[in-house]
Amino acid sequence: MAVPAEQLNEPQPGTYEYLLYKSEESLAPFHKNSTAQEMEALLQELHKQETARGNIASEAIKTLLKNRKLRLRKMIACIDVENSPRDLKKQFMSNLCDDFGNHINNIIHCLPDPVYVGDLETLKDNLASALFAFRSALDALETIEYEEKTGVRKISTRKAFYKALLEAATCCDKGLSNWDTTLLDQDDANDVVKKEGLAGYVVDTGRKLQEQVAIIENIYYPLLSIGSKLLQERELEDFEGQLRQPILKTLLNIAAQKMPDDKDSRECIITSAIHTYICDKDEIIRSLRLAKFALNLSLNRYRLIKPPGRVQRKDLDQDRIDCYTSLKAALQKLKEKQ
């Protein structure tokens, strides 16, 4: 099981928790409590200095945006991969909301020129929607905490929390797509597939996708043909853990890669086993997130129904149906070119 995010004694370097709690220097040239007004003033000045020299963009702003884009990806991985959503706590979500609002959303809204990103206005809308969804998730967690104190626990509150997380992750994904820069030297070399390495990349990535399909099927078919058997808590935890790692971790990493876009490269991709995933990755990842949330609802039911021995098959049946229906949708897309 994942360690609850607010209980991590020493966040691992490279993770979002480490950036959030241990690495304020990653916020440079700003600091944790920088205001939007301070950000706007400095960004305007940095841009003005560069344009006065005849340059179209500030290297400092490009570096800042590269770091913020990486921060956003790590934030998604934290929620999708590194933690079970049922283990996320109110204080952590509050810290995440503040960090996202100030150091991702505000940065984009304070940009002095649209040259720094792709579709700036759409990106602003994506991030504003994501912030609203994160705050809705925090509201749901506050309600869950109150229910825990009063002893009146409702599965509907957990559903509201997961729905908000799904919306937040979806809006962040859209934001990453629209963040695509027109300044190509801003892109991280690790996230760009070179034309000369494309043939090997599509073969290796096709193999990774086949591996994930096999793991998804090992979850899907037991859920589909369970008969009168009761899904046990340990079994559900194993399935949920596999959906996070390796499945979502692998697919999100593939989704982050930027492909070459010349004619020969497009033909190479179109005839490969990864083409369907590249075209339908948003739908596939959404289906897998829905499946993960359905499993978490079943695990919530094990926590909410007391004593646990009273849990019956019918209590988990709708979650099971929702899970394998979502997995089926993902499998159909992933197997179209195989």
ChimeraX attribute file (.defattr): number of C-alpha atoms within 10 A of each C-alpha:
attribute: neighborCount
match mode: 1-to-1
recipient: residues
	/A:1	12
	/A:2	14
	/A:3	13
	/A:4	16
	/A:5	22
	/A:6	16
	/A:7	12
	/A:8	11
	/A:9	8
	/A:10	10
	/A:11	17
	/A:12	12
	/A:13	11
	/A:14	11
	/A:15	15
	/A:16	24
	/A:17	21
	/A:18	15
	/A:19	19
	/A:20	19
	/A:21	11
	/A:22	14
	/A:23	13
	/A:24	13
	/A:25	11
	/A:26	16
	/A:27	18
	/A:28	12
	/A:29	13
	/A:30	16
	/A:31	13
	/A:32	15
	/A:33	11
	/A:34	13
	/A:35	13
	/A:36	16
	/A:37	11
	/A:38	13
	/A:39	21
	/A:40	18
	/A:41	13
	/A:42	17
	/A:43	21
	/A:44	17
	/A:45	14
	/A:46	17
	/A:47	20
	/A:48	17
	/A:49	14
	/A:50	15
	/A:51	13
	/A:52	9
	/A:53	8
	/A:54	9
	/A:55	12
	/A:56	15
	/A:57	19
	/A:58	19
	/A:59	15
	/A:60	15
	/A:61	21
	/A:62	18
	/A:63	15
	/A:64	18
	/A:65	22
	/A:66	15
	/A:67	18
	/A:68	20
	/A:69	19
	/A:70	13
	/A:71	23
	/A:72	19
	/A:73	18
	/A:74	19
	/A:75	22
	/A:76	19
	/A:77	20
	/A:78	17
	/A:79	19
	/A:80	24
	/A:81	23
	/A:82	22
	/A:83	19
	/A:84	22
	/A:85	22
	/A:86	17
	/A:87	15
	/A:88	18
	/A:89	18
	/A:90	20
	/A:91	14
	/A:92	17
	/A:93	20
	/A:94	18
	/A:95	15
	/A:96	20
	/A:97	21
	/A:98	18
	/A:99	18
	/A:100	21
	/A:101	20
	/A:102	18
	/A:103	23
	/A:104	19
	/A:105	23
	/A:106	20
	/A:107	21
	/A:108	22
	/A:109	18
	/A:110	17
	/A:111	21
	/A:112	20
	/A:113	13
	/A:114	13
	/A:115	14
	/A:116	22
	/A:117	20
	/A:118	17
	/A:119	17
	/A:120	21
	/A:121	13
	/A:122	14
	/A:123	24
	/A:124	19
	/A:125	16
	/A:126	23
	/A:127	25
	/A:128	20
	/A:129	19
	/A:130	28
	/A:131	23
	/A:132	17
	/A:133	23
	/A:134	26
	/A:135	21
	/A:136	20
	/A:137	27
	/A:138	24
	/A:139	19
	/A:140	22
	/A:141	23
	/A:142	19
	/A:143	18
	/A:144	22
	/A:145	15
	/A:146	13
	/A:147	14
	/A:148	13
	/A:149	10
	/A:150	9
	/A:151	10
	/A:152	10
	/A:153	18
	/A:154	15
	/A:155	14
	/A:156	12
	/A:157	18
	/A:158	23
	/A:159	17
	/A:160	16
	/A:161	25
	/A:162	23
	/A:163	17
	/A:164	22
	/A:165	25
	/A:166	22
	/A:167	20
	/A:168	26
	/A:169	21
	/A:170	22
	/A:171	22
	/A:172	23
	/A:173	23
	/A:174	18
	/A:175	24
	/A:176	20
	/A:177	16
	/A:178	18
	/A:179	21
	/A:180	19
	/A:181	21
	/A:182	14
	/A:183	14
	/A:184	9
	/A:185	11
	/A:186	19
	/A:187	18
	/A:188	14
	/A:189	11
	/A:190	10
	/A:191	14
	/A:192	14
	/A:193	15
	/A:194	15
	/A:195	14
	/A:196	10
	/A:197	9
	/A:198	16
	/A:199	14
	/A:200	10
	/A:201	16
	/A:202	19
	/A:203	14
	/A:204	12
	/A:205	17
	/A:206	18
	/A:207	14
	/A:208	16
	/A:209	22
	/A:210	16
	/A:211	14
	/A:212	22
	/A:213	18
	/A:214	12
	/A:215	16
	/A:216	21
	/A:217	15
	/A:218	13
	/A:219	20
	/A:220	21
	/A:221	13
	/A:222	12
	/A:223	20
	/A:224	14
	/A:225	9
	/A:226	11
	/A:227	9
	/A:228	8
	/A:229	10
	/A:230	14
	/A:231	19
	/A:232	13
	/A:233	17
	/A:234	11
	/A:235	12
	/A:236	18
	/A:237	18
	/A:238	13
	/A:239	21
	/A:240	21
	/A:241	21
	/A:242	20
	/A:243	24
	/A:244	21
	/A:245	17
	/A:246	14
	/A:247	21
	/A:248	22
	/A:249	16
	/A:250	17
	/A:251	19
	/A:252	19
	/A:253	12
	/A:254	18
	/A:255	17
	/A:256	15
	/A:257	15
	/A:258	16
	/A:259	17
	/A:260	16
	/A:261	11
	/A:262	9
	/A:263	8
	/A:264	10
	/A:265	16
	/A:266	14
	/A:267	11
	/A:268	13
	/A:269	20
	/A:270	14
	/A:271	12
	/A:272	17
	/A:273	21
	/A:274	26
	/A:275	19
	/A:276	19
	/A:277	23
	/A:278	17
	/A:279	12
	/A:280	13
	/A:281	19
	/A:282	15
	/A:283	15
	/A:284	24
	/A:285	21
	/A:286	18
	/A:287	21
	/A:288	25
	/A:289	24
	/A:290	21
	/A:291	27
	/A:292	27
	/A:293	26
	/A:294	24
	/A:295	26
	/A:296	25
	/A:297	23
	/A:298	24
	/A:299	22
	/A:300	17
	/A:301	20
	/A:302	20
	/A:303	14
	/A:304	17
	/A:305	14
	/A:306	10
	/A:307	9
	/A:308	12
	/A:309	8
	/A:310	10
	/A:311	20
	/A:312	14
	/A:313	15
	/A:314	11
	/A:315	15
	/A:316	19
	/A:317	15
	/A:318	13
	/A:319	20
	/A:320	24
	/A:321	15
	/A:322	17
	/A:323	25
	/A:324	25
	/A:325	18
	/A:326	21
	/A:327	26
	/A:328	20
	/A:329	15
	/A:330	23
	/A:331	20
	/A:332	12
	/A:333	17
	/A:334	23
	/A:335	15
	/A:336	12
	/A:337	14
	/A:338	12
